[in-house]
Amino acid sequence: MFRKLNIIAQVTETATERRGIYATLIAHSITEEADALVAKLSAKVCERRTNRGREAAIHHAVGAFLADLLRAEAWKNAQGWVYRSLKTEAFSGEEVSYRAFKFVVESLVALGWLQHVEGKRFWTANAFDPSARPFATGGHASRFRMTPALKALCEGVTSDHFIEPLPANPVVLRAAARGRGENKTRGKMMPVPQTEYTTRLIKQMKELNQFLSEFEMRPYRFTGLVRNFNEGDKPSFDWNKGGRLYARGELQYQFQSKEDRAKITLDGEATTEVDIRASFLATYHGLMKQPFDPNYDPYEVEGIHRDAVKLWMLATFGSQGHIRRWPNKLAEDYREKHGIAPPKVSKIKEAMVAMFPVLAEWGNSGHTWADLQFHESDAVFAAIFMLMKVHRIPAYPIHDSVIVRARDAEVAKEFIATSYKTSLQVDIAVR
């Protein structure tokens, strides 16, 4: 366990402190001014060691952490705060080790340069079943913020003096998740074996990242995509589980609201978001070799609110089989938004199975969420890769949608639809 750190001042938790950006710990300095500052700070940190060695690791950790803290200072919504899980496993496979980060944080706090607010989890009683165990409704990891003393030392150095390099390892492999519900934990990182498939995929990912990084994205800064495969420890795994494309860093386009993404520009040009309607449902039909009508809106169900249908689809395809009751968090979110409880699960299931009979087999079809993610991501990846190779068109994925320049929208729609048709023999609606 990460031992409790001293906090330089008593800080009361507020909504502001629950804001912040994720400390990626991947950036490094690129100017003489930043180099000098990092050297100065790391030298002071190293003075606190009781044993020699690890200077390079500490220097790297100081620079990477400082870059994140400066990014938070520049991002008004963050109010200067960054967050990072202090669990040992959160540093598995990371460029900064747990030991180095632990030492740097303790030292910065002791030097009066860092505020630390410990992480918390929030629990809520089940409003629909008072006898059930409480469920997690959120919380936050440990938060950090520069003190005025550290800000003074950083005068003249900003986040622009640092750069987040493109990922050296753009293919990630994780074991299957453990546990269920609130007790579910993310699968551990696994080494990526060198095979013909992984060698080719890594090469393609690096080529795509290099190409996409050549365009100036505003107001966010593109720092690369990583393709994340899941369930690597299962006997059936053959690079066919998960595989979604994730943008590195929290201040990336993928993590913004649809309204904020609409403001994105590429080299000063307006962009648009090309959406794949009901991607998982279409993908599932393709895997089951059943026809799918892309012109029909699957969320329009008579007598049932559209949001409830979408939530049911999300929960169903995220489960091993048909859900029997609403997951606590989804039910609570729906109640907060609409002021009433969501419709009964059985009512939505009956209506959806009537419209899409193949859904009756979910849970016994041999396919899971990991298969749906893989085939969806494979089709999207093939489309954006070919847009690059054939037309030199940049396309930035968001799982079931893609951001392109407005002038490239029609070509992107054609490539995405063709990719789904080629890989899954299914027609889709691309809007």
C-alpha positions in Angstrom: 0.0 0.0 0.0 1.1 3.6 -0.7 1.6 5.0 2.8 -0.4 8.1 3.8 1.4 11.2 2.7 1.7 14.4 4.8 -0.3 17.3 3.5 1.4 20.7 3.8 -1.9 22.4 4.7 -5.3 21.2 5.7 -7.3 21.3 2.5 -11.0 20.8 2.6 -12.5 18.8 -0.2 -14.5 20.9 -2.7 -16.0 20.5 -6.1 -13.0 22.4 -7.5 -10.6 19.9 -6.0 -12.5 17.0 -7.6 -11.7 18.6 -11.0 -8.4 18.1 -12.5 -6.6 16.3 -15.3 -4.9 12.9 -15.3 -1.2 12.9 -14.6 0.0 10.9 -17.6 3.7 11.1 -16.5 4.9 10.8 -20.1 6.1 14.3 -21.1 9.6 15.6 -21.1 11.3 19.0 -21.4 12.2 20.4 -24.8 13.7 23.8 -24.0 16.8 24.9 -22.1 14.6 26.8 -19.6 12.6 23.7 -18.8 15.8 21.5 -18.7 17.3 23.8 -16.1 14.2 23.9 -14.0 13.8 20.1 -14.0 17.5 19.7 -13.1 17.1 22.2 -10.2 14.0 20.5 -8.8 15.3 17.0 -9.1 18.6 17.9 -7.4 16.6 19.2 -4.4 14.5 16.0 -4.4 17.6 13.8 -4.6 19.1 15.5 -1.5 16.4 13.7 0.5 17.6 10.2 -0.4 19.0 8.0 2.3 20.7 5.8 -0.2 22.4 6.6 -3.5 21.3 5.7 -7.0 18.2 6.1 -9.1 19.1 9.7 -10.0 18.0 9.2 -13.6 14.6 7.7 -12.6 13.9 10.5 -10.2 15.0 13.2 -12.7 12.6 11.7 -15.3 9.7 11.4 -12.8 10.2 15.1 -11.7 10.1 16.3 -15.3 7.1 14.2 -16.3 5.1 15.2 -13.1 6.0 18.9 -13.5 4.7 18.8 -17.1 1.4 17.5 -15.9 1.2 20.1 -13.1 1.9 22.9 -15.6 -0.8 21.5 -18.0 -3.3 21.7 -15.1 -2.3 25.3 -14.5 -3.0 26.2 -18.1 -6.3 24.4 -18.2 -8.9 26.6 -16.5 -11.3 23.8 -15.7 -8.6 21.9 -13.8 -7.9 24.8 -11.4 -4.4 23.5 -11.2 -5.3 20.0 -10.0 -4.0 16.7 -11.4 -5.0 13.3 -10.2 -3.3 9.9 -10.2 -4.1 6.6 -8.6 -1.6 5.7 -6.0 -2.2 2.0 -6.3 0.9 0.0 -7.1 -0.7 -1.7 -10.1 -1.6 1.6 -11.6 2.1 2.0 -12.6 2.5 -1.4 -14.2 4.1 -0.9 -17.6 4.3 2.9 -17.1 7.4 5.0 -18.0 7.6 6.3 -14.4 7.8 3.6 -11.8 5.7 3.5 -8.6 8.8 3.8 -6.4 10.1 6.8 -8.2 6.7 8.6 -8.2 6.2 7.8 -4.6 9.5 9.3 -3.6 9.0 12.4 -5.8 5.6 13.1 -4.3 6.8 12.7 -0.7 9.7 14.9 -1.4 7.7 17.7 -3.1 5.3 17.7 -0.2 8.1 17.9 2.3 9.7 20.7 0.4 6.5 22.7 0.5 6.0 22.6 -3.3 3.0 20.3 -3.5 -0.5 20.0 -2.1 -2.0 16.6 -1.8 -5.6 15.6 -1.3 -6.2 11.9 -0.7 -8.5 10.0 -2.9 -12.0 8.9 -1.8 -14.8 6.7 -2.9 -18.5 7.6 -2.4 -21.1 5.0 -1.6 -24.9 5.3 -2.0 -27.7 3.2 -0.8 -29.8 1.4 -3.4 -33.0 3.5 -3.8 -34.7 0.6 -5.5 -33.7 -2.1 -3.0 -32.9 -0.7 0.5 -31.7 -4.2 1.6 -29.0 -4.3 -1.1 -25.5 -3.4 -0.4 -24.5 0.2 -1.1 -22.9 0.9 -4.5 -20.0 3.1 -5.6 -21.3 6.3 -7.2 -18.0 7.8 -8.0 -15.1 9.3 -6.1 -11.7 10.5 -7.1 -8.1 9.4 -7.0 -5.5 11.4 -5.1 -5.2 15.0 -6.3 -2.1 17.2 -6.5 -1.5 20.9 -7.1 1.5 23.1 -7.1 1.9 25.5 -4.2 2.7 29.2 -4.7 6.3 28.4 -3.8 6.6 26.0 -6.7 4.7 28.3 -9.1 7.3 31.0 -8.3 10.1 28.7 -9.2 8.4 27.8 -12.5 8.0 31.5 -13.6 8.8 31.7 -17.3 8.3 27.9 -17.9 4.9 26.6 -19.1 3.5 23.4 -20.4 4.6 24.5 -23.9 8.2 23.8 -22.8 7.3 20.1 -22.6 6.2 17.5 -25.1 4.3 14.2 -24.9 6.0 11.9 -27.3 4.1 9.5 -29.5 3.7 6.1 -27.8 6.7 3.8 -28.2 4.5 0.9 -27.6 1.1 1.6 -29.3 -0.3 -1.9 -28.8 -1.3 -2.8 -25.2 -2.4 -6.2 -23.9 -4.3 -6.8 -20.7 -5.5 -9.9 -18.9 -9.2 -10.3 -18.2 -10.8 -8.2 -15.6 -11.4 -9.8 -12.2 -14.5 -9.6 -10.1 -18.0 -8.2 -10.9 -19.9 -5.0 -10.3 -18.4 -2.6 -7.8 -15.6 -5.2 -7.0 -14.5 -5.4 -10.6 -10.8 -4.6 -11.2 -9.1 -3.9 -14.5 -7.0 -6.7 -16.0 -3.3 -6.5 -15.4 -0.9 -5.5 -18.1 0.7 -8.3 -20.1 3.8 -8.3 -22.3 3.1 -8.1 -26.0 4.7 -11.0 -27.8 6.6 -10.5 -31.0 4.6 -12.2 -33.7 3.9 -11.5 -37.4 0.6 -9.9 -36.5 1.8 -7.7 -33.6 4.9 -6.6 -35.6 2.7 -5.5 -38.5 0.1 -3.9 -36.2 2.7 -1.9 -34.3 4.2 -0.7 -37.5 0.8 0.4 -38.8 -0.1 2.1 -35.5 3.2 4.1 -35.5 2.7 5.1 -39.1 -0.9 6.3 -38.3 0.2 8.1 -35.2 3.0 9.9 -37.0 0.6 11.0 -39.8 -2.1 12.2 -37.4 0.4 14.1 -35.3 1.4 16.2 -38.4 -1.9 18.1 -38.2 -2.4 20.8 -35.6 -5.5 19.9 -33.5 -7.0 22.7 -31.5 -8.0 23.2 -28.7 -6.6 19.8 -27.8 -3.2 18.4 -28.5 -2.9 15.0 -30.2 -0.3 12.8 -28.6 -1.0 9.4 -30.2 -3.4 6.5 -30.2 -2.9 3.2 -28.4 -4.8 0.0 -29.3 -5.8 -1.8 -26.2 -6.5 -5.6 -26.4 -8.3 -7.4 -23.5 -8.5 -10.9 -22.1 -5.0 -11.8 -23.2 -4.8 -14.6 -20.6 -7.9 -16.5 -21.9 -7.3 -19.7 -24.0 -9.5 -18.3 -26.8 -7.5 -15.1 -27.1 -6.0 -14.7 -30.6 -5.7 -10.9 -30.8 -9.5 -10.9 -31.3 -10.7 -9.4 -28.0 -11.2 -5.7 -27.3 -8.7 -3.8 -29.5 -10.2 -0.3 -29.1 -8.3 2.7 -30.1 -7.7 5.1 -27.2 -6.1 8.6 -27.3 -3.4 9.1 -24.7 -4.0 11.8 -22.1 -7.1 13.1 -20.5 -7.0 16.5 -22.4 -7.6 14.5 -25.6 -10.6 14.9 -27.9 -12.0 11.5 -27.0 -12.7 12.5 -23.4 -14.6 15.7 -24.3 -18.3 16.2 -24.7 -19.9 16.1 -28.1 -20.5 19.8 -28.0 -16.8 20.5 -27.2 -15.6 18.1 -29.9 -17.6 20.1 -32.4 -15.2 23.0 -31.8 -12.2 21.1 -32.9 -10.1 22.4 -35.8 -7.4 20.7 -37.8 -4.8 23.1 -39.2 -7.4 25.8 -38.7 -10.2 24.0 -40.6 -13.6 23.1 -39.2 -14.2 19.4 -38.4 -17.3 17.2 -38.2 -18.0 14.0 -36.4 -19.1 11.0 -38.5 -21.2 8.7 -36.4 -21.9 4.9 -36.8 -25.5 4.4 -35.7 -26.0 1.4 -33.3 -22.5 0.1 -34.1 -22.6 -2.8 -31.6 -26.1 -3.9 -32.7 -24.9 -3.9 -36.4 -21.7 -5.7 -35.5 -23.6 -8.3 -33.6 -25.9 -8.9 -36.6 -22.8 -9.3 -38.8 -21.2 -11.8 -36.4 -24.5 -13.8 -36.3 -24.7 -13.6 -40.1 -28.1 -11.9 -39.9 -29.3 -9.0 -42.1 -29.4 -5.6 -40.6 -31.5 -2.7 -41.9 -29.3 0.5 -41.5 -32.2 2.8 -42.3 -34.2 1.8 -39.2 -33.6 3.7 -36.0 -33.2 0.9 -33.4 -33.7 3.3 -30.5 -37.2 4.3 -31.5 -39.5 2.0 -29.5 -43.1 2.8 -29.1 -44.0 3.6 -25.5 -40.3 3.6 -24.2 -38.1 6.6 -23.8 -35.2 6.6 -26.3 -32.6 7.1 -23.5 -33.9 4.0 -21.7 -33.5 1.9 -24.9 -29.9 3.2 -25.3 -29.1 2.4 -21.7 -30.5 -1.1 -22.0 -28.4 -1.7 -25.2 -25.3 -0.4 -23.4 -25.9 -2.6 -20.3 -26.9 -5.7 -22.3 -23.9 -5.7 -24.7 -21.6 -4.9 -21.7 -22.9 -8.0 -19.9 -22.4 -11.7 -20.4 -26.1 -12.2 -21.1 -29.4 -10.3 -20.8 -29.5 -8.1 -17.7 -32.3 -9.0 -15.2 -32.3 -5.6 -13.5 -30.7 -2.2 -14.0 -27.1 -1.7 -12.9 -27.2 0.6 -9.9 -25.2 3.4 -11.6 -27.3 3.4 -14.8 -30.6 3.5 -12.9 -29.4 6.3 -10.7 -28.2 8.3 -13.7 -31.5 7.8 -15.5 -33.5 8.9 -12.4 -31.4 12.0 -12.0 -31.8 13.0 -15.6 -35.5 12.2 -16.0 -36.9 12.4 -12.5 -38.3 8.9 -12.6 -37.0 5.3 -12.5 -36.2 3.7 -15.8 -38.8 1.3 -17.4 -38.6 -2.3 -16.4 -35.8 -4.2 -18.0 -38.1 -7.0 -19.1 -40.4 -4.6 -21.0 -37.5 -3.2 -23.0 -36.0 -6.7 -23.6 -39.4 -7.9 -24.9 -39.7 -5.0 -27.3 -36.1 -5.2 -28.6 -36.2 -9.0 -29.2 -39.4 -8.6 -31.1 -37.7 -6.1 -33.4 -34.3 -7.8 -33.5 -34.9 -11.6 -33.0 -31.1 -12.3 -33.0 -30.9 -10.5 -29.6 -32.7 -13.5 -28.0 -29.5 -15.4 -28.4 -27.3 -12.9 -26.6 -25.5 -14.7 -23.8 -25.6 -18.1 -25.7 -24.3 -16.9 -29.1 -20.6 -17.5 -28.2 -19.9 -13.7 -28.6 -19.2 -11.2 -25.8 -18.6 -7.5 -25.5 -14.9 -8.2 -26.2 -15.8 -9.7 -29.6 -18.0 -6.7 -30.4 -15.3 -4.3 -29.5 -12.7 -6.1 -31.6 -14.7 -6.3 -34.8 -15.9 -2.7 -34.4 -12.4 -1.4 -33.7 -11.0 -3.5 -36.5 -13.5 -2.0 -39.0 -12.8 1.6 -37.8 -9.1 1.1 -37.8 -9.1 -0.3 -41.3 -11.1 2.7 -42.5 -9.0 5.4 -41.0 -5.8 3.6 -42.0 -7.0 3.5 -45.6 -8.1 7.1 -45.5 -4.5 7.9 -44.7 -3.0 5.6 -47.3 -5.3 6.4 -50.2 -6.3 10.1 -49.7 -4.0 11.3 -47.0 -7.1 12.2 -45.0 -6.7 12.5 -41.2 -9.4 10.7 -39.2 -9.4 10.6 -35.4 -11.5 7.7 -33.9 -13.9 7.8 -31.0 -14.9 4.1 -31.0 -18.2 4.4 -32.9 -17.5 7.8 -34.5 -14.6 9.5 -36.3 -13.6 13.2 -36.4 -12.6 14.4 -39.9 -12.3 17.8 -41.6 -15.7 18.9 -42.8 -14.6 18.7 -46.4 -13.7 15.0 -46.0 -16.9 13.8 -44.4 -18.5 12.1 -47.4 -15.3 10.2 -48.3 -14.9 9.1 -44.7 -18.5 7.9 -44.6 -17.9 5.8 -47.7 -14.7 4.2 -46.3 -16.3 3.4 -43.0 -19.4 1.8 -44.6 -17.2 -0.2 -47.0 -15.0 -1.4 -44.1 -17.9 -2.7 -42.1 -19.3 -4.4 -45.2 -16.0 -6.0 -46.1 -15.2 -7.3 -42.6 -18.6 -8.1 -41.2 -20.8 -8.4 -44.3 -23.3 -5.9 -42.7 -24.7 -2.6 -43.9 -24.5 0.3 -41.5 -25.8 3.8 -41.2 -23.0 6.4 -41.2 -24.2 9.9 -40.4 
